[in-house]
Amino acid sequence: VTPRGAARISRRGALRTIAAAGAAAAATGVAEAREPRRPRDDDAGMLFDATRCVGCRACQTACREANELPYERKQANGGEYDAPLDLSGSTKTVVKLARGDGESAYVKTQCMHCADPACASVCMAGALHRIAGGVVAYDPGTCVGCRYCQVACPFSVPRFQWFTAFPAIVKCELCRHRDGKGPACAEVCPRGAVVHGRRGDLLAEARRRIAAAPDRYHPAVYGERDGGGTGVLYVTSPRVSFAALGLPTLPDHPLPQTSETVQHGVYAYGLAPIALWSAVAVVQLRARRKPEAAGQGREEAE
Amino acid sequence: VTDHGHEAPLGGRILTPAMKLLLALAVLWAALVAVRLVFGLGAVSAQNDGYAWGIWKPLNVVTFTGLAAGAYAVGLVTYLFNRGEYHPLVRSAVMAGAMGYTLAGTSVLVDLGRWWNLWVIFWPPVWNLSSVLLEVALCVMAYTMVLWVEVAPAVLERLRNASSPRVSAAARRLLPPWQRAMPFVLATALLLPTMHQSSLGGLFMVTETKTHPLWHTAWLPALFLLSCVTMGFGAVVLVENLAAMAWGKRIDGRLLARLNVVPAWLSLGWVALRLGDLAVRGRLGLAIAGGVHALFFLLELALFLVPGVRLLSARHRANRGRLFGSALLLVLGGTLYRFDTYLLAYQPAPGWRYFPYVREIAFSAALAAIGVAVYVLFVKRFPILSGVERDAAAPAPRAAARAAAGR
């Protein structure tokens, strides 16, 4: 094909493209700018106070019972223990020991219930999704077990059942099945280290504790803005950093904000895909009418 | 009779000793799938909650489809830029592409924990349009079908001469409308890889805090798209040469030499984009900071830079051996970039380790063997390869099967 012919093709292609793109834009409208979803004061939440936790693990056991999760049995010296070492396919919360600067602290881990969760952003069919009230919920009915949630979660919270024929993703859902009674872990905490409530109230409570004993607390509340804000908030001693508690350093914006902006930007109004598709189709249709200049004509001649 | 430039079946015996080895590997693969279905993914794979995606994603899905992107690479040149002279390369590349994508899809199916819920992919009301993986899943599935639609004319051409008059009449009736639809099929065949090959990099946009800054960039989609095309060109040269070694297929050296200036510029463009992006973000220092990440980053750069520079030379491209070497480097570079992004650069949290089981690697190897077996079966029976002897002398399929059964 001559350069002149190619130029004609692209001009005609461009006209068709613009018309088609207009129709597609009207039909879809999927490419709005991605705004961060901010936490709300009346979201369900939890406050963990690392200065108060004594490591009794009542929360761990209560969680296991309330969620009907099997024991993680470990044998040692002829005795048997329910001793989960980490979150897993049968453990939704676990208490670990954090080593700080000349001081150690217990830390409870579970889903952070992000205001703008990465797991929900990447989940193909919305099996993980944020429900009204702020809980990041899991619906096994639409989960295909692709485990992208595990890859995407900055806290590495969702866990998978690796050794069963019919596995599921396992993670804390703030005991949403207990009909408004709140999470079992907070109910049994004897020290007020795990508190359940509305996020706004919990943030106020965290600030109250810090203000009442500024020498015993790190001035920041983890989760207030980290990763765009989480439903679960942490306060700690000035000698045990949030990093020591195992909480990652996150930007103040939610992680899906950047990824979804790029993804939706590329596909804005389906313009780019429609342009490419039309260009190839037009080039090939023209080539067929002039077999001698075509890549495709040869086959027809056969 | 030779008919250079037109495709013909290779003919010949199907059940060669090599083919029997491939079939034995296929049986091994089926056994591993059975173990996975009964005892769970952990029984065949070292994947864990930290490394929830092991080697099956970067190898079976992203590298296999990267190699299969030969169909996309040659297609772009032949159909978008309308360079018909490259047509003799198309069918072989499309056949390899169809196999590569079918294997990738199969691997994903086995890797899905809750495969019985796969219906959600076909049920738009539950789709989450923000999910990059959903886009990948839909595009890869659609593209696999499109590739087989592109392969179909080769099969129909052969069936026109089938011994059963019903089959040959049906093939004759089906072929013309099939080819009339081709412009739209081809347009789709070039659109879909553009979308999902870039998205295979876009998957890691969201892991901003888990992916090493030498790899995490908003340009991930562009870098994956560019490198799938360079890999695809490399794969086309490799497959042409392997077919020449195995079956004495003649290679149009001038055609390959002219074509492979394209991956030269794309490779160098990839290097420029990679370095330019790091420079703009002020992260170039990480490349010389030492450590395993810097080392692999530099190795990647070399694997793109060296073939990129070498392929610029027309004399280099005209030498079949050297072109083969550069093609191999193109494939290795793209493969390393994929493994690095999916595994090395991915750092879930302190303490997590992953190294694949032998049976996990065997799963991938056996899957590749199945792909090779089907490719060989197709090029022997259907007009896929150009530059081969027409198989007038070769035994008909049924006779070959009888001969094999009698042995």
Interface residues (C-beta under 8 A of the other chain):
Chain A: V1 A6 V30 D86 L87 S88 A118 A120 S121 V122 C123 M124 A125 G126 P140 G141 T142 C143 V144 G145 C146 R147 Y148 Q150 V151 A152 P154 S156 R159 F160 Q161 W162 F163 T164 A165 F166 P167 A168 G246 P248 T249 L250 P251 L255 P256 T258 S259 E260 V262 Q263 H264 V266 P273 L276 W277 S278 A279 V280 A281 V283 Q284 L285 A287 R288 A293 A294 G295 Q296 G297 R298 E299 E300 E302
Chain B: L37 V38 F39 G40 L41 G42 A43 Q47 N48 D49 G50 A52 W53 T78 Y79 L80 N82 R83 G84 Y86 H87 D111 L112 G113 R114 W115 N117 L118 V120 I121 W123 V126 W127 N128 L129 S130 S131 V132 L133 L134 E135 A137 P153 E157 Q179 M182 P183 F184 L186 A187 T188 L190 L191 T194 M195 S198 S199 G202 L203 M205 V206 T207 E208 T209 K210 A218 P221 Y346 P348 A349 W352
